[in-house]
């Protein structure tokens, strides 16, 4: 039996994504920013290392560095005696000449002298006057971190389109990089439409609801590190909706509206988009989120999201977020999808791909399980709050029984 909302002609989700992404152009403006400001920004050039990391052979242990001819023996024998002639500290190299039969005290990170062929930790050494005696056999190149072993001079460290992380900031610092080229942040305009929508500080009248979609979308966009233009709540008035789209088109790279793309008498968004731009598609074979519109205005692209909060959130996450990442210049990525065993029967009618909300966990046997949440309605935003994954049921899937293997997509950092 086909879902009553699955009318013929709905665009499959994979086709909608392909169409959408093929119509997205990345920003081209480049900014040169300080290292301290590059976290979560998108790299605008390939970055190669100007130095070796480590810059020199250094000790991985607190211990002793030995000068020994390993061409004569494969290891330093247990009980060998070496003359102790100096000390090397991190940042204070041993500047003398280390000869065969000699050693120096060396600390972690200190430069290993060029004539030193191995290092042994201090626990395996006995000190006798100005000499040391080995407690065990020591192999060549023991506990030595070689120059360039982590990153060699000229090695590609980051590709254009890489999104910098907090760890990357430290890695760039270790290369002596103080400024980086990044793509400018796209500007994303956001507004919601509906006479019934009120701000949290307002008093509700009969039929009113507190507006939440815009809050969710802006929070998600902030995690993408884009510039957000918040145009607020727009009444169900065609003139005002037209003005909102015109303002957004003048100032933003993309426009995100919530509500007004259905078939109600007061759903003017689609009408305005038909007049101001070109709609690439409207309505997709997806649940929740069938009434999703995408297209182009004169200077921007638009994403027309459904009004129901779960539908708006899921379509934005599945369709708009990948598009905005591409617009940001970010390299494409794929969400993490796994197989899990469902703890309960899942109901579904064929016709649309279904993104049900679930809680993934490991049972006592370390099997990946998923619990479908009870409230799967498109208006139950609590189901998104309680979930940590989507349960993805294919378009022609007809539901499944308890214990069945299903595909899940773990929530990423944009939504959780």
N, C-alpha and C positions, 0 to 999 in steps of 0.2 A: 504493500500500500504506500503510495507516494504522499509525502508531507503536504498538507494543504497550502503551505507557503511556497512550495517548490514548483512554481508555474514553469511551463516550457519557456526556453530562451534565456534562463539564468546563466550567466557566465561562470564556468568552473573557476575555483580559486586559483589554481596554478596558471590559468590563462590570464586572469585578472592581474596577478603579480607580474607576469611577463609583459603584458601591455603597459602596466603602470611604470615599471622600471625602464622600459624602452623609451618612455617619454620624459625621463628625468635627466637633467644635465647637472653635472657637478659645478660648484662655484669655481671660479678661476682666479679670484683675487688672493694674493699671498701676503701674509703678515710676518714680519721678523719680530719674534718675542723672546723675552728672557727665559732662561731655563726654569725659573721659579713659577712661571705662568703656563707651562706647556702641558701639565697634567690634563688628560682627557681631550687634548687638541689633536687634530689630524695632521700628520706629517706631510709636507708639500714637496719633499724631495727625497731621493735615496740618500741615506747617510752612511758614509764609510768611516772606519776608525782611522784617526790621524796618528795613533800610537799603538804600541803593543800593550796588552793587558794580560798578565802583569808586565810592567815596563822592563823588568830585569828578572833573572833567576833569583828566587827568594825562598827562604825556609818556610816549610809548612809546620814546623815544630819548634818549641824551645829545646835546644840541645847543643850539638857540636857538629861542625863542618870539617871534613877530613880531606887532606890531599893524599891520594893513594893511586897507584898505577894499576888499574883493573885489567890491563893487558897481560899482566903477569899472573893474576889470580882473579877468579870470578867474583870473589867477595873478600871483605876484610875478615880475617879469622877471629874467632873468639879469643880473648886474652891479648889482643894486640895492644901495644903501647904507643901513644902519640904524645909529642911535646905540645903543650898548650901555649900559644904565642900571642893571643889577642882576643878581642871581643867585637862582635858585630851586633848593633842594635837596629831596630827599625828606624830609618832616617839617619842613622850614624854608621855607615859602612866601615868595615875593616880596611884600612888604607895601606897596610903593609903587604909584604910578599909572603904567600903561603907556600911552603916547600914540601916535598914528599916526606912523610913521617911526622908532619905537623898538623895541628888542628886549631880551631878557634871556637870559643863559646859563641853561640848564635841564638838570636831570639826570633820568634815567629814574625815573618814579614821582612826580616833583614835581608840585605843583598848577600847572595852566596858568592864568594870570591871566584873568579874565573878558573883558578887552579883547583878549586874544591870539587870533588867528584861525587860526594855523597854526604848525607846528614843523618845523624841518629839522635833520637830523643834522649833527654837527660836521664830518664829512668833506667836506661840500659847502659849507663856509663858509671865507672868508679873513678873518683878523683884521687890521685896520689901525688902530693906535692904540686909541682908544676906540670904534671902529666896526667893523662887519663888512660884507663884500660877498658877495653870493650868487654861487655858481659855476654855478647852473642855475636854471631856472624852478621856482617852488614853488607847488603848488596849495593851495586852501583846506582846512583841517582835516587837514592832513598830520600823521601820527604823533601824533594826539591820541586817547587812549582816553576816551570820553565817560562821564560819570557814569551809572550804571545800565546800561551797555552789556552787562555780563555778567549781572547780576541786578538787577532793578528793585525798589524798595520795594513790598511787597505781593504780589510774585510767589510762586507756590507752588514751593517748593524740593524738598520730599519729601512723598510721599503716605503716609497711614496704611498700614502693612504693608510699607513699604520696609525692606530689610535694610541697615543702615549698613555702609559699607566704610571702609577706612583713609583714602581720599581724602575721603569724606564728613565724617570727623572734622575735617579741615582746612577744608572748606567751611563747616561749622557755626561753626568758630572765626572764619572771616573775616566772619561775620555778627554776631559778638558774642554768640553763643549759648553759655552755659556749662553748662546742664542741659537734658536732654531727657526726654520721657515715652516709655517703652518698655513693651511687654507683658512680664509676668514670664516667666521661662523655664519651659517644661513640664518635668515630672519624668518621666523614662523609666526604668522598672525593666527590668533585663536579667538573664537566667539561661540556662544550658544544662542539658540533661538527658541522662543516660547513665551507666551503671555503668562503661563503658570509658574515660571521659574523665578525664584527669589533668592537673594543673598542670605547667608547664615544669620546676619544681624537683623533681617526683616521679620516682621510678624506675619504669619501665614493666615490668609483668608481661606474660605472653603474652596477647595479645588487647587490650591497652590501647593507647590513642592519646593524644597530647597535644591538649588542647582548644584550638581556635583561633577558633571562631565568635564567642564572646563578646568576644574581643580585637578582632576586626575590627569588630564592631558598635559597641562602645564607642568605638573610634577614630573611626568615622564619625559617631557621635552628638556627640562632642566638637567636630567641625568644624561641626556645626549649632549649637553653643553652647547646648545644653540641659543641664539637671541630670541626671546619670546616677546611678541607684541600682543598684549591682552586687550581685546576690544570689548570684553564684558558680555553682558546679556542683552540680546537684541529682541525687541518685541516682534510678534507675528504680524509684521507690517511690511509689505513688499517694498515700499520706498526706503524704509530704514534698513532692510536687509540688503537692498541694492547699494545703499551708501556704505554699509559695512564692507561689502565685497570690493567696492571701488577704493575705499581707504586702504584696505589690506593689500590690494593689487599694486597700489602706488608705493607702499612702504616695505613689502615683504617678498620673499622668494617663494613662499608657499602659504596657503590659506587653509586653515582647518576649521570647519563649522560643524556643530553638533545639533542635530534635529532639522526637521523641515525637508528631508529628502524622501519622505514616504508618499502616500497618496491621499492624505487628508485634505480637507477644504482649505486649511490654513497653512499648508506646507508649501511655502513660497520659494524655498531655497533652490529647488530644481528649476523652477521657472526662471529665476534670476540668472542662474548659471547658463541656462539655454540662451538667454538674451546677451549676456556679457562675454561668454566664452564658448568653448567647445567641449562637450561631455564625451569622454572616450568610452565610458561604460557606466551603467546604472543598474543596480541589482546583481548580486552574485549568489552562486549556489553555496551559501555558507550559513551556518547557524552557530551562535547568534550573529546577526549582522547582515541580513539580506539587502536592505536598502542602503547600499554604500555607493557613492558617486565619486568619480575621478575625472578630471579634465584639465583644461588650460584656460587661463585668462590671458590678457594681453602681455603681462610682465611676470606672471607667476603660474604655479599649478595649484589646484585645489583638491582637498579631500573632504567630501561631504559625508559625515558620519551619521549613523542612526541616532535617535534621541534616547532610546533606552540605554541605561548606563553600562550594562555588561556588553551590549552590542557595540556601543561606541568604543569601549576599552579594547575589546578583542579585535575589532577591525582596525583600529589605530595601531595596535601592537603588531598584527600580522601583515598589514598592508602599508600603512603610512610610515612606520618606523624604518623598514628596509629602504623605502624611497628617500627618506630624509637622511639616512646614513649615506646613501649614494650621493645625494646632493651635497653633503658635507665633504665629499672626496674620500670617504672611508672605503677601504677594501671590503668586498662582500664577505659576509660570514654566514654560517648556517647554525640554526638553533640545535641544541643538544636534544636528540630524540632517542628514547630507549624503549625496550619492551618490558612491560610489567604485568603482573597477574592481578586481575580485578577482584576485589573482596565482595562484590555484589553484582547482581544482574544490572545491565545497562539497557535502557530502552532507547530506541531510535527508529525512525522511519527513513527509508531510502529517499534520496533526492538532493540532499545537501551535505557537504562535509560538516561535521559537528565538532566543535571545540568545547567539550564538557569540562567542568572544573573538578579537580581531584586533589587528594593528599597522597603523595608518594612517600613510602617508608620501607625499611627493611624489616622482615620478620625475624624470628629467632633462628631460622635456617639461613639467614642472610640472602633471602630471595627478595627481589624488588617487587613490592606490592603497590597497588593504588586503590584508594577508597574514593568512589564517586560521591560527591557531596549531594545532599538531599535536594537543595534548592537550585535548580538549573535554569530558572526563568531568566529572561533577558533583563528584567528589572531588579534582580536580586544581587546588588553589588557586594553584599556580604559574602557571596560565594567566591568572588575574586579575592576578597580579603583573607578568607580561611584557606584558600587553595595554595599549593606550591607548584602546580603543574596543570597543563591541559591534558585531557584524554581525547585523542584525535581519532575520530571514527570516520572512515572514508565515505565518499559521497553515496555510494550504493550500498553501504553497510546497513544491515537491518537490526543492529543491537547484538548483545552477546550475553551469555550466561555467566554466573559466578565462577571464578577460577580461570576464565579465558585470558589469553595473552592479548594485550592491547598496546597500542603505541602511545607513549606519553611524551610531552615536551616540557622539560623543566623550565620554570619561570627564570628569566635572566635578570640582570641587575637593573634593567629599565623598569621592570614591573614589580620586583620583589624587594 
